[in-house]
């Protein structure tokens, strides 16, 4: 092939005549489909065409392309498809994908490209999260899988997109990405399945999200969404729990909206009106305009703005929320125990229930500030799965009587290595900082397994000077 073709492509590209550059080069490429130099040259023509549009879109508030811009970008992506690139490849690198940052979900051809190539698009580094001074940013795989999900959720009624191809990409990312936090991937899976009416499958993912985010309103909302078409009571309970868990009033808006719909569905128009009034109060406090779907509810013949004075909606919400945990597991069990240790990571703690029975609890499951003090008695609500228990909530309770938990007073015998004894009760070094040999102390002890002795013995979990 004459070098004149490459020269012509370069000149046309340089002067911004990108369509002419493509037509010139692609005509030659059809004659020599194995010419990788020409293939690469044409890719960069497409890249320039996309970039010329995306620079304007990315600089725009909201990053929303208009219909003409969408058509142009989709056309260039379809041109790339004509090149039949073998993936993974150097062309599809961070520069290309950054052209679609925060707006890729608006382009049908782009989402089709992601699902068409699927796992084959990624190299090993694409599965690793980015390390920054502020922590960890999502890996390229996670970022693009979530773009595909967002594209399907927002446009599946207008676009010809196969849900299974979206789910395949999300599941591949969930199983293979090396990101520590994949909660949002599971959330996307749940949302897609709910939208498709696959409620039982969605519930599995929603519960997986909720187990990590028990104190987040949106996580309870995701679970409620899996019930609202099939189990009104479960949906009412989970939306109500979401309202109680909301950190800020605006987070309650989706829950109040769904409650209003559900209460109206069961003909309880007073509660439906009261829930809608609570939603309106939040909008008024923020000086916001009601969204269209909220306005439509206000226009319903059943809406009565005075219902808030008659219906004790806060009490009703609290009562429904009490039952929410029942819908997060097939078997819910309540046990009481005492905090015997904090995790070294400070992200959780251990609770002693009885000899041979301890439970690990995430910090987020504890209803209180920080970590509970060692020696605090807690009521744990647990999801049972065979012999394993996952603690969903932990609440403080009054001091309990327990035959294997007791207090003891006496003189501390310190060992040079740092540990000590009070009578026959072993006390590890980290409990004895600042204490002296022979000092009179008070200790809280539990009857626990001793791995060195291979049998149970008393062990101190908290030691304080006795004044």
BALUM-568208 format. One record per residue (C-alpha): residue number from 1; x negated, y, z negated. Coordinates in steps of 0.25 Angstrom, whole numbers. Layout:
BEGIN
{pos: NUM; X: X; Y: Y; Z: Z}
...
***
This chain:
BEGIN
{pos: 1; X: 0; Y: 0; Z: 0}
{pos: 2; X: -5; Y: 14; Z: 3}
{pos: 3; X: -9; Y: 23; Z: -8}
{pos: 4; X: 0; Y: 33; Z: -1}
{pos: 5; X: 12; Y: 27; Z: -9}
{pos: 6; X: 6; Y: 30; Z: -22}
{pos: 7; X: 2; Y: 44; Z: -18}
{pos: 8; X: 16; Y: 47; Z: -13}
{pos: 9; X: 22; Y: 41; Z: -26}
{pos: 10; X: 12; Y: 50; Z: -35}
{pos: 11; X: 15; Y: 63; Z: -26}
{pos: 12; X: 30; Y: 61; Z: -27}
{pos: 13; X: 30; Y: 58; Z: -42}
{pos: 14; X: 21; Y: 70; Z: -44}
{pos: 15; X: 31; Y: 79; Z: -38}
{pos: 16; X: 43; Y: 73; Z: -45}
{pos: 17; X: 49; Y: 66; Z: -33}
{pos: 18; X: 50; Y: 53; Z: -41}
{pos: 19; X: 62; Y: 47; Z: -33}
{pos: 20; X: 53; Y: 48; Z: -20}
{pos: 21; X: 41; Y: 43; Z: -27}
{pos: 22; X: 50; Y: 30; Z: -31}
{pos: 23; X: 55; Y: 28; Z: -17}
{pos: 24; X: 42; Y: 30; Z: -11}
{pos: 25; X: 35; Y: 20; Z: -21}
{pos: 26; X: 46; Y: 10; Z: -22}
{pos: 27; X: 47; Y: 8; Z: -7}
{pos: 28; X: 33; Y: 4; Z: -7}
{pos: 29; X: 35; Y: -5; Z: -20}
{pos: 30; X: 45; Y: -13; Z: -13}
{pos: 31; X: 35; Y: -17; Z: -2}
{pos: 32; X: 25; Y: -20; Z: -13}
{pos: 33; X: 32; Y: -24; Z: -26}
{pos: 34; X: 20; Y: -30; Z: -32}
{pos: 35; X: 12; Y: -17; Z: -32}
{pos: 36; X: 11; Y: -14; Z: -46}
{pos: 37; X: 4; Y: 0; Z: -44}
{pos: 38; X: 16; Y: 4; Z: -36}
{pos: 39; X: 26; Y: -1; Z: -46}
{pos: 40; X: 18; Y: 6; Z: -57}
{pos: 41; X: 19; Y: 19; Z: -49}
{pos: 42; X: 34; Y: 18; Z: -47}
{pos: 43; X: 36; Y: 15; Z: -62}
{pos: 44; X: 29; Y: 29; Z: -65}
{pos: 45; X: 38; Y: 36; Z: -55}
{pos: 46; X: 50; Y: 30; Z: -62}
{pos: 47; X: 44; Y: 34; Z: -75}
{pos: 48; X: 43; Y: 48; Z: -70}
{pos: 49; X: 57; Y: 48; Z: -66}
{pos: 50; X: 62; Y: 44; Z: -79}
{pos: 51; X: 53; Y: 53; Z: -87}
{pos: 52; X: 58; Y: 65; Z: -78}
{pos: 53; X: 72; Y: 63; Z: -84}
{pos: 54; X: 68; Y: 58; Z: -98}
{pos: 55; X: 60; Y: 70; Z: -101}
{pos: 56; X: 73; Y: 79; Z: -100}
{pos: 57; X: 81; Y: 68; Z: -108}
{pos: 58; X: 71; Y: 66; Z: -119}
{pos: 59; X: 70; Y: 81; Z: -121}
{pos: 60; X: 85; Y: 83; Z: -122}
{pos: 61; X: 92; Y: 82; Z: -136}
{pos: 62; X: 99; Y: 69; Z: -137}
{pos: 63; X: 90; Y: 63; Z: -125}
{pos: 64; X: 103; Y: 60; Z: -117}
{pos: 65; X: 101; Y: 59; Z: -102}
{pos: 66; X: 112; Y: 64; Z: -93}
{pos: 67; X: 118; Y: 54; Z: -82}
{pos: 68; X: 109; Y: 59; Z: -71}
{pos: 69; X: 97; Y: 57; Z: -80}
{pos: 70; X: 102; Y: 43; Z: -84}
{pos: 71; X: 103; Y: 40; Z: -69}
{pos: 72; X: 89; Y: 45; Z: -65}
{pos: 73; X: 83; Y: 37; Z: -77}
{pos: 74; X: 91; Y: 24; Z: -74}
{pos: 75; X: 87; Y: 25; Z: -60}
{pos: 76; X: 72; Y: 26; Z: -63}
{pos: 77; X: 73; Y: 14; Z: -72}
{pos: 78; X: 79; Y: 6; Z: -61}
{pos: 79; X: 68; Y: 10; Z: -52}
{pos: 80; X: 58; Y: 4; Z: -63}
{pos: 81; X: 66; Y: -9; Z: -62}
{pos: 82; X: 63; Y: -9; Z: -47}
{pos: 83; X: 49; Y: -10; Z: -51}
{pos: 84; X: 50; Y: -23; Z: -58}
{pos: 85; X: 40; Y: -20; Z: -68}
{pos: 86; X: 34; Y: -32; Z: -76}
{pos: 87; X: 36; Y: -30; Z: -91}
{pos: 88; X: 30; Y: -27; Z: -100}
{pos: 89; X: 22; Y: -17; Z: -92}
{pos: 90; X: 14; Y: -4; Z: -94}
{pos: 91; X: 25; Y: 4; Z: -87}
{pos: 92; X: 35; Y: 2; Z: -98}
{pos: 93; X: 27; Y: 9; Z: -110}
{pos: 94; X: 30; Y: 19; Z: -120}
{pos: 95; X: 30; Y: 30; Z: -110}
{pos: 96; X: 42; Y: 24; Z: -102}
{pos: 97; X: 50; Y: 20; Z: -114}
{pos: 98; X: 48; Y: 34; Z: -121}
{pos: 99; X: 55; Y: 40; Z: -109}
{pos: 100; X: 68; Y: 33; Z: -115}
{pos: 101; X: 66; Y: 36; Z: -130}
{pos: 102; X: 79; Y: 40; Z: -137}
{pos: 103; X: 87; Y: 39; Z: -123}
{pos: 104; X: 84; Y: 26; Z: -117}
{pos: 105; X: 98; Y: 21; Z: -120}
{pos: 106; X: 104; Y: 31; Z: -110}
{pos: 107; X: 98; Y: 24; Z: -98}
{pos: 108; X: 105; Y: 11; Z: -93}
{pos: 109; X: 93; Y: 7; Z: -84}
{pos: 110; X: 83; Y: 8; Z: -96}
{pos: 111; X: 91; Y: -1; Z: -105}
{pos: 112; X: 93; Y: -11; Z: -94}
{pos: 113; X: 78; Y: -11; Z: -92}
{pos: 114; X: 75; Y: -13; Z: -107}
{pos: 115; X: 85; Y: -25; Z: -107}
{pos: 116; X: 80; Y: -31; Z: -94}
{pos: 117; X: 66; Y: -31; Z: -98}
{pos: 118; X: 69; Y: -35; Z: -112}
{pos: 119; X: 58; Y: -41; Z: -120}
{pos: 120; X: 48; Y: -41; Z: -108}
{pos: 121; X: 47; Y: -26; Z: -109}
{pos: 122; X: 39; Y: -26; Z: -121}
{pos: 123; X: 24; Y: -28; Z: -125}
{pos: 124; X: 20; Y: -32; Z: -139}
{pos: 125; X: 17; Y: -18; Z: -143}
{pos: 126; X: 31; Y: -14; Z: -139}
{pos: 127; X: 36; Y: -23; Z: -150}
{pos: 128; X: 28; Y: -15; Z: -161}
{pos: 129; X: 34; Y: -3; Z: -168}
{pos: 130; X: 26; Y: 10; Z: -167}
{pos: 131; X: 19; Y: 14; Z: -180}
{pos: 132; X: 19; Y: 29; Z: -183}
{pos: 133; X: 16; Y: 38; Z: -195}
{pos: 134; X: 31; Y: 37; Z: -199}
{pos: 135; X: 32; Y: 22; Z: -198}
{pos: 136; X: 36; Y: 13; Z: -187}
{pos: 137; X: 43; Y: 17; Z: -174}
{pos: 138; X: 51; Y: 6; Z: -167}
{pos: 139; X: 44; Y: -3; Z: -157}
{pos: 140; X: 47; Y: 0; Z: -142}
{pos: 141; X: 54; Y: -13; Z: -142}
{pos: 142; X: 64; Y: -9; Z: -153}
{pos: 143; X: 65; Y: 5; Z: -147}
{pos: 144; X: 69; Y: 0; Z: -133}
{pos: 145; X: 78; Y: -11; Z: -139}
{pos: 146; X: 86; Y: -1; Z: -147}
{pos: 147; X: 87; Y: 8; Z: -134}
{pos: 148; X: 93; Y: -3; Z: -127}
{pos: 149; X: 103; Y: -6; Z: -138}
{pos: 150; X: 107; Y: 9; Z: -139}
{pos: 151; X: 109; Y: 10; Z: -124}
{pos: 152; X: 118; Y: -2; Z: -124}
{pos: 153; X: 126; Y: 3; Z: -136}
{pos: 154; X: 129; Y: 17; Z: -130}
{pos: 155; X: 131; Y: 12; Z: -116}
{pos: 156; X: 135; Y: -2; Z: -115}
{pos: 157; X: 149; Y: 2; Z: -110}
{pos: 158; X: 144; Y: 10; Z: -98}
{pos: 159; X: 131; Y: 2; Z: -95}
{pos: 160; X: 129; Y: -12; Z: -90}
{pos: 161; X: 120; Y: -17; Z: -101}
{pos: 162; X: 120; Y: -31; Z: -106}
{pos: 163; X: 121; Y: -32; Z: -122}
{pos: 164; X: 113; Y: -45; Z: -123}
{pos: 165; X: 101; Y: -39; Z: -116}
{pos: 166; X: 102; Y: -27; Z: -126}
{pos: 167; X: 103; Y: -37; Z: -138}
{pos: 168; X: 92; Y: -46; Z: -132}
{pos: 169; X: 82; Y: -34; Z: -132}
{pos: 170; X: 87; Y: -30; Z: -146}
{pos: 171; X: 85; Y: -44; Z: -152}
{pos: 172; X: 71; Y: -45; Z: -145}
{pos: 173; X: 67; Y: -32; Z: -152}
{pos: 174; X: 72; Y: -37; Z: -165}
{pos: 175; X: 65; Y: -50; Z: -164}
{pos: 176; X: 52; Y: -45; Z: -158}
{pos: 177; X: 49; Y: -30; Z: -162}
{pos: 178; X: 39; Y: -28; Z: -173}
{pos: 179; X: 47; Y: -16; Z: -179}
{pos: 180; X: 49; Y: -18; Z: -194}
{pos: 181; X: 63; Y: -12; Z: -193}
{pos: 182; X: 72; Y: -18; Z: -183}
{pos: 183; X: 85; Y: -14; Z: -190}
{pos: 184; X: 89; Y: -5; Z: -179}
{pos: 185; X: 88; Y: -16; Z: -168}
{pos: 186; X: 97; Y: -25; Z: -177}
{pos: 187; X: 106; Y: -13; Z: -178}
{pos: 188; X: 107; Y: -11; Z: -163}
{pos: 189; X: 110; Y: -26; Z: -161}
{pos: 190; X: 121; Y: -25; Z: -171}
{pos: 191; X: 127; Y: -12; Z: -164}
{pos: 192; X: 126; Y: -19; Z: -150}
{pos: 193; X: 133; Y: -31; Z: -154}
{pos: 194; X: 144; Y: -23; Z: -161}
{pos: 195; X: 146; Y: -15; Z: -149}
{pos: 196; X: 147; Y: -28; Z: -141}
{pos: 197; X: 157; Y: -34; Z: -151}
{pos: 198; X: 148; Y: -45; Z: -156}
{pos: 199; X: 151; Y: -42; Z: -170}
{pos: 200; X: 145; Y: -55; Z: -177}
{pos: 201; X: 132; Y: -54; Z: -170}
{pos: 202; X: 131; Y: -39; Z: -173}
{pos: 203; X: 134; Y: -41; Z: -188}
{pos: 204; X: 121; Y: -50; Z: -189}
{pos: 205; X: 113; Y: -38; Z: -184}
{pos: 206; X: 120; Y: -28; Z: -192}
{pos: 207; X: 119; Y: -36; Z: -205}
{pos: 208; X: 104; Y: -37; Z: -202}
{pos: 209; X: 103; Y: -22; Z: -201}
{pos: 210; X: 111; Y: -20; Z: -214}
{pos: 211; X: 103; Y: -29; Z: -222}
{pos: 212; X: 91; Y: -19; Z: -220}
{pos: 213; X: 100; Y: -7; Z: -221}
{pos: 214; X: 110; Y: -9; Z: -232}
{pos: 215; X: 110; Y: 5; Z: -236}
{pos: 216; X: 112; Y: 11; Z: -222}
{pos: 217; X: 126; Y: 15; Z: -217}
{pos: 218; X: 123; Y: 12; Z: -202}
{pos: 219; X: 119; Y: -2; Z: -206}
{pos: 220; X: 133; Y: -5; Z: -213}
{pos: 221; X: 140; Y: 2; Z: -201}
{pos: 222; X: 133; Y: -8; Z: -192}
{pos: 223; X: 138; Y: -20; Z: -200}
{pos: 224; X: 152; Y: -14; Z: -200}
{pos: 225; X: 152; Y: -12; Z: -185}
{pos: 226; X: 151; Y: -27; Z: -184}
{pos: 227; X: 164; Y: -29; Z: -192}
{pos: 228; X: 173; Y: -18; Z: -188}
{pos: 229; X: 179; Y: -25; Z: -176}
{pos: 230; X: 181; Y: -38; Z: -184}
{pos: 231; X: 182; Y: -36; Z: -199}
{pos: 232; X: 187; Y: -22; Z: -204}
{pos: 233; X: 185; Y: -25; Z: -218}
{pos: 234; X: 170; Y: -28; Z: -216}
{pos: 235; X: 168; Y: -16; Z: -207}
{pos: 236; X: 175; Y: -7; Z: -218}
{pos: 237; X: 166; Y: -12; Z: -228}
{pos: 238; X: 153; Y: -10; Z: -220}
{pos: 239; X: 157; Y: 4; Z: -215}
{pos: 240; X: 160; Y: 8; Z: -229}
{pos: 241; X: 147; Y: 3; Z: -234}
{pos: 242; X: 140; Y: 11; Z: -224}
{pos: 243; X: 147; Y: 23; Z: -229}
{pos: 244; X: 142; Y: 21; Z: -243}
{pos: 245; X: 128; Y: 18; Z: -238}
{pos: 246; X: 127; Y: 30; Z: -229}
{pos: 247; X: 116; Y: 40; Z: -233}
{pos: 248; X: 122; Y: 52; Z: -227}
{pos: 249; X: 137; Y: 55; Z: -224}
{pos: 250; X: 135; Y: 55; Z: -209}
{pos: 251; X: 131; Y: 41; Z: -209}
{pos: 252; X: 145; Y: 38; Z: -214}
{pos: 253; X: 152; Y: 43; Z: -201}
{pos: 254; X: 151; Y: 30; Z: -193}
{pos: 255; X: 157; Y: 23; Z: -205}
{pos: 256; X: 168; Y: 32; Z: -208}
{pos: 257; X: 172; Y: 32; Z: -193}
{pos: 258; X: 172; Y: 17; Z: -193}
{pos: 259; X: 180; Y: 16; Z: -206}
{pos: 260; X: 191; Y: 26; Z: -201}
{pos: 261; X: 192; Y: 16; Z: -189}
{pos: 262; X: 193; Y: 4; Z: -197}
{pos: 263; X: 203; Y: 10; Z: -207}
{pos: 264; X: 212; Y: 15; Z: -196}
{pos: 265; X: 211; Y: 1; Z: -190}
{pos: 266; X: 217; Y: -5; Z: -202}
{pos: 267; X: 227; Y: 6; Z: -203}
{pos: 268; X: 222; Y: 13; Z: -216}
{pos: 269; X: 223; Y: 27; Z: -210}
{pos: 270; X: 220; Y: 34; Z: -223}
{pos: 271; X: 206; Y: 27; Z: -225}
{pos: 272; X: 204; Y: 29; Z: -210}
{pos: 273; X: 207; Y: 44; Z: -211}
{pos: 274; X: 199; Y: 45; Z: -224}
{pos: 275; X: 186; Y: 39; Z: -217}
{pos: 276; X: 188; Y: 48; Z: -206}
{pos: 277; X: 189; Y: 60; Z: -215}
{pos: 278; X: 176; Y: 56; Z: -222}
{pos: 279; X: 169; Y: 55; Z: -208}
{pos: 280; X: 175; Y: 69; Z: -205}
{pos: 281; X: 169; Y: 75; Z: -218}
{pos: 282; X: 155; Y: 71; Z: -214}
{pos: 283; X: 156; Y: 78; Z: -200}
{pos: 284; X: 162; Y: 90; Z: -207}
{pos: 285; X: 151; Y: 91; Z: -217}
{pos: 286; X: 140; Y: 90; Z: -206}
{pos: 287; X: 148; Y: 100; Z: -197}
{pos: 288; X: 148; Y: 89; Z: -186}
{pos: 289; X: 159; Y: 87; Z: -176}
{pos: 290; X: 167; Y: 74; Z: -176}
{pos: 291; X: 163; Y: 64; Z: -166}
{pos: 292; X: 173; Y: 60; Z: -155}
{pos: 293; X: 176; Y: 46; Z: -161}
{pos: 294; X: 179; Y: 53; Z: -175}
{pos: 295; X: 188; Y: 64; Z: -169}
{pos: 296; X: 196; Y: 53; Z: -162}
{pos: 297; X: 198; Y: 46; Z: -176}
{pos: 298; X: 203; Y: 60; Z: -182}
{pos: 299; X: 213; Y: 61; Z: -170}
{pos: 300; X: 219; Y: 47; Z: -174}
{pos: 301; X: 234; Y: 48; Z: -179}
{pos: 302; X: 230; Y: 41; Z: -192}
{pos: 303; X: 219; Y: 51; Z: -196}
{pos: 304; X: 223; Y: 59; Z: -209}
{pos: 305; X: 213; Y: 69; Z: -214}
{pos: 306; X: 220; Y: 69; Z: -228}
{pos: 307; X: 218; Y: 54; Z: -230}
{pos: 308; X: 204; Y: 57; Z: -236}
{pos: 309; X: 212; Y: 62; Z: -248}
{pos: 310; X: 220; Y: 49; Z: -250}
{pos: 311; X: 211; Y: 38; Z: -246}
{pos: 312; X: 199; Y: 35; Z: -255}
{pos: 313; X: 190; Y: 32; Z: -244}
{pos: 314; X: 178; Y: 32; Z: -252}
{pos: 315; X: 183; Y: 21; Z: -261}
{pos: 316; X: 188; Y: 13; Z: -250}
{pos: 317; X: 174; Y: 14; Z: -243}
{pos: 318; X: 167; Y: 10; Z: -256}
{pos: 319; X: 177; Y: -2; Z: -258}
{pos: 320; X: 174; Y: -7; Z: -243}
{pos: 321; X: 159; Y: -5; Z: -245}
{pos: 322; X: 159; Y: -14; Z: -257}
{pos: 323; X: 162; Y: -26; Z: -247}
{pos: 324; X: 152; Y: -22; Z: -237}
{pos: 325; X: 141; Y: -32; Z: -241}
{pos: 326; X: 150; Y: -44; Z: -239}
{pos: 327; X: 149; Y: -41; Z: -224}
{pos: 328; X: 134; Y: -41; Z: -223}
{pos: 329; X: 133; Y: -56; Z: -227}
{pos: 330; X: 140; Y: -69; Z: -227}
{pos: 331; X: 137; Y: -71; Z: -242}
{pos: 332; X: 135; Y: -59; Z: -252}
{pos: 333; X: 129; Y: -62; Z: -266}
{pos: 334; X: 127; Y: -53; Z: -278}
{pos: 335; X: 116; Y: -56; Z: -287}
{pos: 336; X: 109; Y: -48; Z: -299}
{pos: 337; X: 95; Y: -47; Z: -302}
{pos: 338; X: 83; Y: -39; Z: -307}
{pos: 339; X: 73; Y: -31; Z: -299}
{pos: 340; X: 59; Y: -38; Z: -302}
{pos: 341; X: 50; Y: -32; Z: -292}
{pos: 342; X: 48; Y: -22; Z: -281}
{pos: 343; X: 43; Y: -26; Z: -267}
{pos: 344; X: 29; Y: -21; Z: -264}
{pos: 345; X: 35; Y: -13; Z: -252}
{pos: 346; X: 44; Y: -6; Z: -261}
{pos: 347; X: 55; Y: -9; Z: -251}
{pos: 348; X: 62; Y: -19; Z: -260}
{pos: 349; X: 62; Y: -27; Z: -273}
{pos: 350; X: 64; Y: -40; Z: -279}
{pos: 351; X: 76; Y: -44; Z: -288}
{pos: 352; X: 76; Y: -56; Z: -297}
{pos: 353; X: 89; Y: -64; Z: -298}
{pos: 354; X: 84; Y: -76; Z: -305}
{pos: 355; X: 73; Y: -86; Z: -306}
{pos: 356; X: 70; Y: -90; Z: -291}
{pos: 357; X: 79; Y: -79; Z: -286}
{pos: 358; X: 74; Y: -66; Z: -282}
{pos: 359; X: 79; Y: -56; Z: -271}
{pos: 360; X: 72; Y: -46; Z: -263}
{pos: 361; X: 79; Y: -33; Z: -261}
{pos: 362; X: 77; Y: -22; Z: -251}
{pos: 363; X: 76; Y: -8; Z: -256}
{pos: 364; X: 87; Y: -4; Z: -247}
{pos: 365; X: 97; Y: -13; Z: -254}
{pos: 366; X: 95; Y: -7; Z: -268}
{pos: 367; X: 106; Y: 3; Z: -271}
{pos: 368; X: 97; Y: 13; Z: -278}
{pos: 369; X: 85; Y: 22; Z: -276}
{pos: 370; X: 71; Y: 15; Z: -273}
{pos: 371; X: 69; Y: 2; Z: -279}
{pos: 372; X: 76; Y: -3; Z: -291}
{pos: 373; X: 67; Y: -4; Z: -303}
{pos: 374; X: 61; Y: -17; Z: -307}
{pos: 375; X: 71; Y: -23; Z: -318}
{pos: 376; X: 83; Y: -17; Z: -311}
{pos: 377; X: 95; Y: -26; Z: -311}
{pos: 378; X: 102; Y: -27; Z: -297}
{pos: 379; X: 114; Y: -33; Z: -291}
{pos: 380; X: 111; Y: -38; Z: -277}
{pos: 381; X: 120; Y: -41; Z: -266}
{pos: 382; X: 114; Y: -51; Z: -257}
{pos: 383; X: 117; Y: -58; Z: -243}
{pos: 384; X: 116; Y: -73; Z: -245}
{pos: 385; X: 110; Y: -81; Z: -234}
{pos: 386; X: 108; Y: -95; Z: -239}
{pos: 387; X: 97; Y: -94; Z: -250}
{pos: 388; X: 93; Y: -80; Z: -246}
{pos: 389; X: 99; Y: -67; Z: -250}
{pos: 390; X: 97; Y: -53; Z: -244}
{pos: 391; X: 100; Y: -42; Z: -254}
{pos: 392; X: 110; Y: -32; Z: -248}
{pos: 393; X: 112; Y: -23; Z: -260}
{pos: 394; X: 106; Y: -21; Z: -274}
{pos: 395; X: 112; Y: -13; Z: -285}
{pos: 396; X: 108; Y: -10; Z: -299}
{pos: 397; X: 116; Y: -17; Z: -310}
{pos: 398; X: 115; Y: -17; Z: -325}
{pos: 399; X: 104; Y: -25; Z: -332}
{pos: 400; X: 108; Y: -40; Z: -332}
{pos: 401; X: 105; Y: -52; Z: -341}
{pos: 402; X: 97; Y: -63; Z: -335}
{pos: 403; X: 90; Y: -75; Z: -341}
{pos: 404; X: 78; Y: -73; Z: -333}
{pos: 405; X: 76; Y: -58; Z: -334}
{pos: 406; X: 72; Y: -52; Z: -348}
{pos: 407; X: 64; Y: -42; Z: -355}
{pos: 408; X: 52; Y: -44; Z: -364}
{pos: 409; X: 44; Y: -35; Z: -373}
{pos: 410; X: 30; Y: -38; Z: -378}
{pos: 411; X: 15; Y: -35; Z: -377}
{pos: 412; X: 9; Y: -34; Z: -363}
{pos: 413; X: -3; Y: -43; Z: -361}
{pos: 414; X: -11; Y: -38; Z: -349}
{pos: 415; X: -20; Y: -46; Z: -341}
{pos: 416; X: -33; Y: -40; Z: -335}
{pos: 417; X: -27; Y: -43; Z: -321}
{pos: 418; X: -15; Y: -34; Z: -324}
{pos: 419; X: -4; Y: -44; Z: -326}
{pos: 420; X: 2; Y: -46; Z: -340}
{pos: 421; X: 11; Y: -54; Z: -349}
{pos: 422; X: 22; Y: -50; Z: -360}
{pos: 423; X: 22; Y: -63; Z: -368}
{pos: 424; X: 23; Y: -73; Z: -356}
{pos: 425; X: 29; Y: -64; Z: -346}
{pos: 426; X: 20; Y: -61; Z: -334}
{pos: 427; X: 19; Y: -46; Z: -329}
{pos: 428; X: 13; Y: -43; Z: -316}
{pos: 429; X: 2; Y: -32; Z: -315}
{pos: 430; X: 11; Y: -22; Z: -308}
{pos: 431; X: 21; Y: -21; Z: -320}
{pos: 432; X: 10; Y: -18; Z: -330}
{pos: 433; X: 4; Y: -5; Z: -325}
{pos: 434; X: 1; Y: 4; Z: -336}
{pos: 435; X: 3; Y: -6; Z: -347}
{pos: 436; X: -7; Y: -10; Z: -357}
{pos: 437; X: -11; Y: -24; Z: -363}
{pos: 438; X: -3; Y: -26; Z: -376}
{pos: 439; X: 7; Y: -15; Z: -373}
{pos: 440; X: 21; Y: -18; Z: -378}
{pos: 441; X: 30; Y: -19; Z: -365}
{pos: 442; X: 44; Y: -23; Z: -361}
{pos: 443; X: 46; Y: -31; Z: -348}
{pos: 444; X: 57; Y: -36; Z: -340}
{pos: 445; X: 54; Y: -51; Z: -335}
{pos: 446; X: 60; Y: -61; Z: -326}
{pos: 447; X: 59; Y: -76; Z: -326}
{pos: 448; X: 53; Y: -78; Z: -312}
{pos: 449; X: 45; Y: -88; Z: -304}
{pos: 450; X: 30; Y: -87; Z: -307}
{pos: 451; X: 22; Y: -91; Z: -294}
{pos: 452; X: 9; Y: -94; Z: -301}
{pos: 453; X: 15; Y: -103; Z: -311}
{pos: 454; X: 25; Y: -109; Z: -302}
{pos: 455; X: 36; Y: -108; Z: -312}
{pos: 456; X: 45; Y: -97; Z: -318}
{pos: 457; X: 41; Y: -87; Z: -329}
{pos: 458; X: 44; Y: -74; Z: -334}
{pos: 459; X: 38; Y: -62; Z: -327}
{pos: 460; X: 39; Y: -47; Z: -330}
{pos: 461; X: 45; Y: -38; Z: -320}
{pos: 462; X: 45; Y: -25; Z: -327}
{pos: 463; X: 36; Y: -21; Z: -339}
{pos: 464; X: 37; Y: -8; Z: -347}
{pos: 465; X: 30; Y: -3; Z: -360}
{pos: 466; X: 39; Y: -4; Z: -372}
{pos: 467; X: 39; Y: 9; Z: -380}
***
